[in-house]
Amino acid sequence: MESSIYSSVTDAVAAAKGAYCRYMELTLNERQEILEHIKQVLRPHISKLAAMAAEETGMGNVRDKAAKIELALEKTPGVEDLITEVNTGDHGMTLYELSSFGVVCAVQPCTNPCATLISNTIGILAAGNSVIHCPHPRAVKVSQFLTRLISDAVRDVCGIDNLVVTLHESLMGYTAEVMSHPDVDLVVCTGGNNSLRQAMSCGKKVIGAGPANPVAMVDSTADLAKAARDIVQGAAFDNNLMCTSEKSIVVVNDVAEPFIYELLKNGVYYVKDAAETEKLMKAAVTEDGLINKKLEGKSADEILAYAGIKCSSSVKLIVAETKRIHPFATMELLMPLVALVKAESFEEMLETALELEQGYKHTATIHSESIEHLNRAAKKMQTSVFVKNGASLLGIGFDKEGHTSFTIATATGEGTTSARHFARRRRCTLTSGFSIR
């Protein structure tokens, strides 16, 4: 087997543990040098990685995948995220520092395979750990290629091999074995519900990303033109594969028609006709009430063609007007197909949004010029990511504000994760005074 890619879990864990034992002796500055070299090595490969991911998974588009990879490289925090706390008093000093866990098992999704792997790797290495990546079966080749690039980059700087490793194939059994291995100290799970359930029962510290169904709210005070642009930008990005992307829209009835007009100006195919809605329903949802995997991450044009709906021009997003209880509104389709639900008032809009989000506490957005409405919605929704008057993309660091994270740990409560979450908080006490007051 090539260095960094192993055929057995035992060998992979042993290699990662050996690398960790050497890595833990390095300083924070040395860790940061390694991370900077990783970024330098990966930047020329952004387009290739995006193309490989789109081809292997059959989902999303190359342009947006490249943007996600670049975002993960440039805006994921490194060692600067490891905050030190100090308390001093008459009787001594107490120091709190963030230390490594050890060997980390990181389960990756097929929706954002490269961006998630890069972002998690930066955070995990910044915290002082080694990592075994368990990619999704639909993204094995690109994940192996990326892991090899990162592993080689680490070795070039510090001579440590196998700090970042993966397995030669992706099987549920392999992932479960890595999670439960006695030498694995932390599990970071950004996979689906099955992987999350496995992780939660492995007996380790788990950072787990749960399900999502992000909802966008538009009230009667909103800047409708901006709201439409923002929602289309977020919902159409990479064909709606992002877990934070808008999956449904709730709009107050007073402004619904002018808002729909603004959507149409932004490349939306609007569906209100019952016959067309039924065609889309048969295309997107199977007879068993499950998502049609063939359409996950496909473009709006491909979905319309599959449903037998003719459109005279290319569109970015399909918006279907539905009632609040409808599969398009309640299911995370992972398609550029979202529901629009009308509400009679702000209060009804908020209650509907809360119902559609389903208590996942993942992501929500609101478009409003009312400070009271903005605050009430944020408090009511209680989501890990909440965006006011912007596209959902702002919630993970696009448009320059805030750091980037591709693991939104709703199931275990960390929210947008970073290096500090991949570390243990340790306390050290020194007696006999250590104060300059």
N, C-alpha and C positions, 0 to 999 in steps of 0.2 A: 504493500500500500504506500501511496505517496505520503510524505510528511503532511500532517494536518487533516488527512482524510483516512479514516480507519474502518475496517471491516467488522470489528467487534466492539461492543460497548466497553468491555473490560480494558482493551487496549487504549481506547479513546480516553477513558477516565484516568487511566494510569499516566498517559502522556500529559493530559491537562493538569493533573495533580503535581507531576514532576516539574512542569513549567511554572506553576504557581509558587512552589517552594523556592524557586530562584527569583521570581518576579517580586515576591514580598520583601526582598532585601533592597529593592530599588527605592530611590527617593521620589518625592512628588514631582520634582523638576524632570527627573528621568522619565517618569510616566508621561508627562506632558510632551516631552520630546518625541516619544514613541507615537503618541496620538497625532502630533503634527506631521510626522513622516507618513503615517497611514493616510491622512488626508491628501498629502502631496502625491502619494502613489495612486490613490483612487481617482483623483480629479480627471486625469486624461481618459479614464475608463467609463465616465458617466454615461455617455451615449451608448456605448457597447452594452453596459449592464442593463440599461433601460430597454434596449432592443431585445436582448436575451430574455429578460423577464416577460415582456409582452408576448414574445413568440412562444416561450415554454408554457406559460400559464394560459395563453389564449384570451387574456383579459386586459382591459385598459388600453392606453395608447402610449407610444414611445415618448412623445413630447412631455406629457404630464408626469410620467414615471421618472424622466430625467430631472424634472423640476423637484420632485420629491427626494431623489437621491442627493441632489445638490444641497437641498435644504438640510437634510440629515447630516451631511458633511460639515456644513458651514455654521449651523446654529444649534447643534447638540452640545450642551455644556461638558467640559472636561473636569480637571482636578479643581478648578476654581469653584465648583459646586460643593465641595467638601468643606462645609462651614465648621469652624471650631468655636465652642462656647466656653466661657470662663466665668466662674463666680468666685469672688474673694470676700473675706470677712476678717474679723478680729482673730479668728482661730485657725485660719488657713485658706487654702485655695482648692477649688474643685474644677477640674478640666474635663470637658466632654469633647471627644474626637470621634470621627467616623473612620472605622477600620474595615478591612476586607472581610468577606465571608469565607472565600476559598474558591472552590470549583462551582461554577454556575451552569445550570442547564437552561438554555434559552430556546423556547419553542416559538417558531416563526410562522406567520400567516402566508397564504398565497396571494393575498390582495396587495400587500406592500412588501414583497420579500426582501428586496435590496435595501430600501430605506429603513425598514425595521431592523434588519440585521446590522446595518452600519450604526444607526442611532444607539441600539442596545450595546453593541460592542464598545463604542466610545465610552458610554456610561459605565459599563461593567469593568473595563480596563482602567478607567480613571479611578474607580473605587478600589483598585488593587487586586481584582480577581482574575482568574482564567475562565474560559467559557467553552462549553460544548454546544454548538448550534444544532438544533433539530428542525430542519426545514420542512415545509409542507411538501407532500408528494408531487404536487404540480409545479414545484419550483426547486427541485433538487439540483439540477445542473448549474443554474445560475448561482445558487447558494454555495455550492462547492467551489465554483470558480472564484467567487467573491471571498470566501473563507481563505482560500489559498493565497490570494493577493494580500490579504491582511496579515496572515501568518508570516509570509515571506517578508513583508514590510517590518514587522516586529523583529524578526531575526536579524535583519539588516542593521538595525539600530543597536540592539542590546545583546545579540547572540542567543537569545532564548527562543527555542523552537517549541511549537505546539501550545502556545499560549491561547490560541484560537483554533479549535478543531471542529470537525464534523464527521458524520458517518457516510459510508459509500452509498447507502440507499436510505430512503425514508419509510419506516414502517411503524405502525402504532406500537408494536411490541418493543421495538428498539427505544422509542421515546419513553415508554413506561419504565423500561429497564434503566435508562439513564436517570430518570426522575427519582427512582427508588434506590439507586446505588448508594451504599454507605459513605462513599467518598465525595458525593455531590452535596453541597451545603445550602444551595439556594436554587429555586426554580422560578424562572421568569416566563410566564406563559402568555403569548399574544396570539394563540391559536383559537380554534372554535370551541364550542361548548363541550365537546367530547374531551378534547385535550385539557380544558379547564377542570372538568370533573376529575380526570386522572390526576392532575397536579394537586388539587385540593385534598386528595386522599393519600398523598405520598409520604406524609409525616415530616415534611420539611417546611422551612420558611418559604412561602409562596407569594409572588407578586403576580396577580392575575387580572387580565383584561377580560371583562365580561361582555355580554351582548349589548347592542345599541340600536336605537331607532330615533335619531336626531330629528327634531321638529323645528321649523321656522315659523315665527309669529309675526304678523303684520297688522298693526292696529290703525285706527282712523287718523292718527296724527303723523304717520310715517311719511318719509320722502319716498314716494312710490317708485319713481324712476330708479333711484339708488337701490332700493330694496330689491327690485326685480333684477337689476344687474348683479347684485351681490349673491342673491339666491341661485341664479343660473350659474354664476361662476363656481360656487361651492358644490352645487348638486351635479353639474356636468363634468367637474374635474375628474380626470382618469375614469370616466364613465361611471362615476358614483361608487367607486370601490373603497374610498376612505370611510373608516368607521365613524368619523366626525361629520361627514357630508350630510347636507339636508336630505332627509328621506320623505318628509311631508311638509305641507304648508297649511297654516291655519290663518285665515284672513277675516277681518271684521267686514260684515256684509256691506256696510256703507261705502267702502272703498274697493270692494271686490272687482267690479267691472273695470274701473280705470287701472287697477293693479294688473288684471289679466291682459289689458291692452299693452301695458309696459312689458309684460312677459313676452308677448308676441313680437315685440320690437327687439327682443334679445335672443332670437333663435329658438323659441319654444313652439312645439306643436301641441296645441291645446285640445283636449278631448272632453267633450260634454255629451256627445251623442251616445245613447245607450248601446247601439249596435257596435260602435267602435270600441267602447269600453269593454264590451263582452269579448271582442276579438283580442284585445290586449290582455284581458284576464286569462283567456285560454292559452295565449302564448307565454305569459310570464309565470303562471301558476299551474301546477299539474293537477290532475283529477284528485290526487291524494292530498291536495292542499299544501304542497311543498313548492319551493322556488324551483323554477326550471333552470337547472345548472347550465344548460346550453347558452342561456342569455346573460348569465352573470358577467358583468364587465364589458358587455358588447355596447356598441354605439347606439344612439337613438335611431339613426337611419336603419341599422341592422334589425333593431327590435320592431320597428314599423313594418319593414319588409317581411319579417318572419310572421307577423300578425296579419299580413295581407292588406295593410293599409297603405294606400298610395299618397305620396306627398310630393309636391312639385319642386321643392328645394330641400337642401340639406338642413337639418336642425341639430341643435345641441342637446335639447332636453325635451322629454315628453311630460306634460302635466295633465293629469286626469282629474276632473272634478268628481268627488265621491262624497258619500256620507262618512261620518266619523268611524263607523264600524265597517271596514272594507279591507281586504287583504293588501291593497296598495298603500293604505294608511297605517296598518298595524304590523306589516311584515318588513323586515330589512331586506329589500330585494337585491341590493348591490347592483342596480341598473340605473341608467339615467331616465328613470320613470318614477315620478313622485305624485302623490295625491295632493289635491287642493280641497280643503274643507272650509266651508263658510260658517261664521259664527255671528250671532246677532249683536254681541257686545264684547267689550274687553274681558269682562268676567267669564263669559262663555268661551271666548277664545283661549283664555288661560286654562280653564278646566279641560277643554278639549285637548290642548297641547299636553297637559299633564297625563291625560288618559292615553294619548298616542305614544308618549315617551315610555310609558309602562313601568315607571319606577326603576329603570336601569341606572338612572343618575349619571348618564354618559355625557351627552351634548345637547344643547339647545341654543337657538338664536332668536333675537327679537329686533324688530324694526319699529322704532317709535321715537317721537320727539318729546314725549312726556317723561320727566324724571320719575314721577310716581309710578308710572307703568313699568319703566325699566327696572326699578328697584323691586316692585312687587313680583314681577315675573322671575327675576333672579332668585329671590328668596323662596318663591313657591316651587320652582323647578328643581332646585338643589342639585344641579348637574355638575360633574367634574369640570366640564368645559362649558362656559356660557359667554356668548358673543353678543354685544349690543351694537346694532347699526353697522354690521359688516358681514362679510362672507364667513362661513364656517371655517375656512382655511386660516383665518386669523387666530383661531383657537389653538393651532399647533405651530405658530411662529412665522407663517407667511406674512408678508408686509411688514417685516422688521421688528415687531413688538413681541417680547416674550421668547423664551427658549423653545426649542423643538423637541418633541417627544412623539414616537410612534407606538408607544405602549401606554394606553390610557387605562390605568389599573382601577377600574370601577368595582370589581368584585372584592378586592382586598383593601380598597380605600386610599391608595396612594395618589390617585389621579394621574396627572401628566408626570411620568416618571423621569428621573435623571440620576446622575451618579450617586447623589446622597441616598437614594432609595436602595441602591445596590450595595450598601455598606451597613455595618453594625455600629450602633451608637455606644461608645464605651466611656466609662467614667473613671477618672483617676483623682485621688485626693491627697493633697500635701498638707501636713499639719504644721503648727508653730508659726503661722503667719506668713503671708506672701502678698502683702498689699502695700501700695505706695501712697494711699490716701493720708 
